[in-house]
Amino acid sequence: MSAPSRLLIASPDAVAAAARRVMARCDELARVTATPGRIERVYLSPEHARVNRLAAEWMREVGMRTWQDAAGNQVGRIEAVLGHPAGVSRPSDTPALLLGSHLDTVIDAGRFDGIAGVLIALEVVRLLRVPTDTGWAVPLPFPIEVVAFSDEEGTRFGKALLGSSAVAGSWNDAWWTLTDADGVSLRQAFLEFGLDPARIGEAARRPDELVAYLEAHIEQGPALDRAGEPLAVVSSIASARRFQLVVEGEARHAGGTPYDMRRDALLGASEAALAVERVCAAEHHIIGTVGRFEAFPGAVNVIPGEVRFSLDLRGEFDGERDRVWDVLARDLDEIMGRRGLRWSAREVHSAPAVFCAPLLQDVVAAGIRATLPVRSDAAPVLFSPAGHDGMALGAITDVGMLFLRNPDGISHHPDEFVSAGDVAHGIRALAESILHLAAEPR
């Protein structure tokens, strides 16, 4: 691994200006929303089309050629490298280093989750490609592509990572029948957006087309803020399983049914939700969340006869995550048996843990140390409990990630924040990481 020396030529003023641009553009994109007064931007919507047009404009501004792929992801590519006179490019089939993140949001979102990563990547391209009299300012042996993924969150159709799954060649034709809250199928939404479902395979990239994938992202947790650190290397992205659970009891009159005759599905499901908290809190790097909870028939004077709820279960390691699910299943057997209830679960999502490539962890660490030279020890390393597009990209290329401090860990919320100073650190660190990767023997 090359030494963590500072390799980027750009001045502190140029980096600060780049950070200000990122912050202003995050504000600009936040105004592209389906719901006035809050940020909501989902897959294959008019808002998706608008932000793709803006991203394409900004990609061209830094010298990239652009296209929207067959899944609706916006992509830019720049070929020029040092050692070639300005305007002379490597062949267009040279494997590229892929940078990026996503532009879609959850409902009532913050303005930095995903979006900051796309804009940081574009500012890195701007800094790395400043021309000199003899060629490009930076010795890159590979082209750079920036991708703005279209559906990391899964807000509209309930299936996350649709855009990056298409790029990874792991699209599942069963997804075409997914529907949104208005009953619009994914296939119909593709057609209305101007995409051809029959051409979805054209979005797929081959492993030999890519050098690696690097992503900058806000942490979406408080670890860096608590430690007083602006940046961290990501070691891995959590494995995840999601379930839809149903608890069945018996709906009866709220006044006329004594307690010894009640089979209250709501109480059983509530006890199950508390069991999720109790079991997961006792584990290391296991997170369980009940995020949706519905009781039926939903009348004020009727004992709930059925409850449907969700479970999002994440872990650093697949085996530990699965072991905890087995523990929870045994607890639910006991709870429901004691209360005279029945329960069932349907798994709706499963993704293995993705471990960042050791070389990419090393170059990101070198980038952090070159950016923050007062550090004499190792750069902070964090596991990511949140999911990212790198989970899909890991099937076709090595993945690396850089985390930026996220004050108080607030994310998926309007109060989500990252400072301009930390964005400046992130821009420089990602650029330095790329230069250290370029210096590695191939």
N, C-alpha and C positions, 0 to 999 in steps of 0.2 A: 504494500500500500504506500502511495506517495505521501510525503510529509505534508502536514496541514498548513503549507505556506499560502499566503494570499496571492492569487493568480489573476483576479479580475482587475482590469485596467481602469474601469469606470470610477469617477470621482464620487466622494460622498454626496456632493450636490446632485449629481445625476441619479444616484440611488434614491435620495430623498424625494426628488421630483417624480420618480417612478412610483414611489409609495403614495404620494399625493394623488397621482393619476388613478391608482388602484382604488383608493378610498372614494374618490369622486365617481368612478364608474360603478362601484358597488351601490352608491346612492342612485345613480342613473338607472341601473337595472332594477332596483327596488321599486321604481315607479312603473315598471312593466308588470302589471298584476291583474288578475281576473276579478279581484274584489277590492274596491277602493277602501283605503284605510288600513289595509293589511296586505302582506305579501303572499300571493298564491299563484304559482306558475307550474302547471302540470304538463305532462307529456302530450304531444300532438295537439296542443291548444293554439289559439291565435297568439298567446303570449310566448309560447315556445318559438313560434316562427319569428316573432319580433326580436327576441334576444339572439337568435341565431343570426339574423341580419346584422345586428349590432356587433356581435362577435366577429363575423366575417369582415366587417368594415375595419375593426381594430387589428385583425390579423393582416389584412392587406397593408394597413398603415405601417407595420413593422417589416414589410417586405415578403410576406408569405403569399403563396397561391392558395386558394381556398376552394372547398367543396362541402356540400352537405351529403353525408353518406346515406345508404339505403335504409338506415334505421332512424334517420333524423338527427344524428350527431353532426356537429359543425367541426370541420377539420381545417387546419392550415399547415403548410409545409414550406420550409426554406432549405435550399440545397447548398448554398455557398459555404465554403470553409476556408480557413487560412491556408496559404500555399497556392491558392487559385486567384488569379487577378479578379478584381471586383467585377461582378457580373458574370463570371464563369462558374459553372456549377458542376458538381459531381453528377454521375448518371442518376436518373430519377428512380432507378430500382435499388439504389444503395440503401441498406438497412438504416432506419431512422431511430433516434432516441425520441420516445413519446412522452410528452408532458401533458398535464391537464387535470381536470376535475369535472364537476357538473354544474349546470345552470338551472336545473329544476329545483323546486322547493317543496317542503311540507306546507300544510295549511297554516296561515298565521305565522310565517317563518321569520327568521332573522335574515340579514342581508349578506352574510359572509360565508356561511356553510356552503362549500363547493365553489361558489362564485369567486371568492378571493383567490382560490387556487388556479382557476383559469386565467384570471387577470395577472397574477404574479408570474405565471408561465409566459404570458405575452411580454411582460416587462423584462423578463430574463432574455428573451429573444432580442428585444430592442438593445439591451446592454451588450450582448455577445456579438452582435453583427455590425457594430459601428465600423465603417470602412476606414482603412488607412491608405497611404500612397501605394503600398505594395500589395495589398490584399485585404482580407478580413482580419479584424483585430484579435481574433481568438482562434487557437489551434484545434479546431474540431475535426475529427476524422469521420464524422457522421452528420447527416442532415438532422434537423429538429422538426418534429411535428407537434402541434398543440391541438388537443381535442377537447371540445366542450361537450361532455356527455349529456344525453337528453333525458334520462330517466333513472337516476340513481335511487331516488327516494321511494318510488313505487306508489306515489300518492293516488294517482288516478285509477289504476287497474289492480292495485294490491300486490303486484309482483315487482320487487326491487331489481335494480341493475339490468333493466331491459336494454338500454343503449349499449352498455359495456359488454353484456352477454352476446349481443349481435357481433360486436367487434371481435370477441374471443371465439366466435364460431360455435357458440353453445346455445343458439336459439332453439327453443322447443316449440314445434308446431302446435302443441296443445295450448299454447298461450293465446292463439288467435281467437279463442272463444271467451277469453276473459272479458268482463264487462265493467263499465264504470257505474257510478251511482244513478245515472240516467238510462242505463240499459244499453249504452253504445258499446259495441264489441271492439276489441283491439283491431281486428281486421277492418271494420268500418272506419275507425278513427284514422288508420293508415291511409285509406283511400281519400277521406275528406281532407287530410293534410297534404295530399298530393304525392304520397309514396305508394309504391307498388309492392304489395305483400309477396308476390312471386319473386321479387328481386332481393329479398332480405339477406340472402347468402352473400350478396356482393359487398356487404358491410364487413364481412369476416376478414381478418388479417392472418397471414401465415407467420409462424415463429421466425422464419428467416427474413421477414420484412422489418423486424424490430430489433433494436439493440437492447432496450429495456423500457420500463415505464417508471417515471418519477412523478410524484404528486406532492404538492404543498397543501396543507389543510389546517384549519383551526383545530385545536385539540378536542373540543366538545366535552371537556371535563376540566376539573380544577387542579390537576397535579402540577402543571407548570406554574400556575398562578401561586399556589401554595409554596412552591419551592423558590419563587422569585427568579425563575428562568424564562427567557423569551422563546427558546427553541428546543426541540428534542428530535432525536432519531426514533423512528417507529420500528419496533422489532417484529411485530406481527399484527394481523387484523383478526379479530375474534371470529371463531366459528359460531354459527347461529342455527337455531331451530325455532320455528314458529308453529303454534298449534291453535286451533279453534276447539274449545271445549264446551260440552253441553252437560248440564246437571239436570236430571229429571226427578221431580217429586210428584206432588199432587196439589192442584189448585182447589182450595175450599174457602168457605165463608170465613172472613177474618174474625167475626164476632162469635160465631157459633161453634167453632172447632177448638176443643181444649188442646192444651200443649202436648199431652201424651198421645194425641192422634195426628199431630201435624207432621207433614213431610215437606218442610219448607226448603225449596231449592235455593232460595236466596241465601239463607243462613249457611247451607252447606257450601255453596260457591264462595261465600265470604270467608269461611274458615279455610277453604282451599287457597284463596289469595293470600291469606296470612301465612299459610304453610309455605308458599313460594318465598315470601320475604324471610321467614325463619330459616329455611333450609339454605337458601342462596347466600344470605348474610354470613353464615358460618363457614362458607367456602372461600378459597382463594381464587380471585379472578373469574368468579361465576356470577352472572347478573341475570336475575329473572324479573320480568315486569308483566303485570296484568294491566293492559292499557285500554281495553274495551270490555264493558260489562253491561248486559241487557237482561232485564227480568220480564217475564211474561206470566199472565196476561197484562200486567202493568196497571191494574186497577187498585185504587187506594184501599178498597175493602175486600181484596182477594189475596189469599196466601199465594205467593209465587209458586207456580207449578213447574216452571222451567227457567233456567238461566243459561245464557250463552256468554262466554268470555274468551279473551285471547290470552296467550302466554308467549312472550318473547324470551327465549333462553339463550344466553351467550356465554362463551367460555374461551379461555386462551388455548385450550387443547380440546380436540374433539372427544377424546375418551372421557375426560373429566365432565364435560358437558353432558354426555350420554349417561354417565353414571348418576349424575344429579337428577336427570329426568326419571331414571328408574326409581330413585329415592322418592321423588315427588309422586310418582304413580302409586307406590305402595302407601304413601300417606293419604292420597285421595281414596284408595280402596278402604282404608280404615275410617276416614271421615264419613264417607257416603254410606258405608255399611252400618256405622253407628247411628246414623240419622235416617236410615231406611230409604236412601236415595240411590239412583243409578247415575253413572257418569260415562262419558265417552270422549275421545279426542281424535281429531283429524289433523295430521301434519300438513301444513300448507307451504312450508318453506324450509329448506335445509341447505346450508353452505358450510364447507369445511374451513378450518382456519387456514389463513395464508401467511406464510412466514417470509418476511422481506429477505432478499438475497444478501448474504454476508458482504459481498463486495459493495453493494449499494448502501448497506448500513455503514460501511467504512467510508465511502465517499461523502455521504451525507454528514457523518461525524466530522470529517475533514473540512467540509464546507462550513459547518457551524463553528469549528475552532478557528478557521481563517476569518470568519466574520466577527467573532468575539474573542480577539487575541488575548484578552486579559485572563481567559480561562487556561489553567495549567493542567487540569484534570480531564477525564473523559467527558465527552458531551453526554447530556442526559439521554436515557433510553426509556421509551414507554411502549407498553402494549396498548393497542387500540381496541377498546370494547365496542366502539362504533364501527359500522360497516362502511366500506368505500368501494369505488369502482375497481380498485386494484384486486379485489376479491375475484372478480371475473377475469381480469387481465392476467392474473397469475397462472391461468391455464395455458397461455401461449408465450409468456415472456417473464423475465425477472422483474420483480416489483420492489420499489423503494419509496419511502415516504418521509416527509419532513413535517413536524408539527409546529404550529405557532401558538403562543400563549393565548388563552381564551378566558378573559377575566371572570372569575367566580364560576367558570365552567358552564355558563348559561348558553345553551344552543337549542335550536328548534323553537325559538321564542323571539319576539320582537326586540328584547333587550340584549340579544347576542351581540358580541363586540370583539374587535381586535384593534389594537392601537396602530396608528400610522408608523410609529417608531418600530414596532415589532414587525409590521409588514416590510419596512425597509430592511430589517435584519433578515427576514425570510427571503426577500428578493436576492440579496447578496449571497446568502447561504446556498440557495438553490443554484445560482450561477456558479459559485465556487465548487459546488458538488459536481456539476457538469464538467467543469474544467479538470477536476481531479479524476473523474471517470475517463475523460479524453486522454489523460496522461498515462492511464494504465496500459500495459502491453496487451495486444490483442492477438 
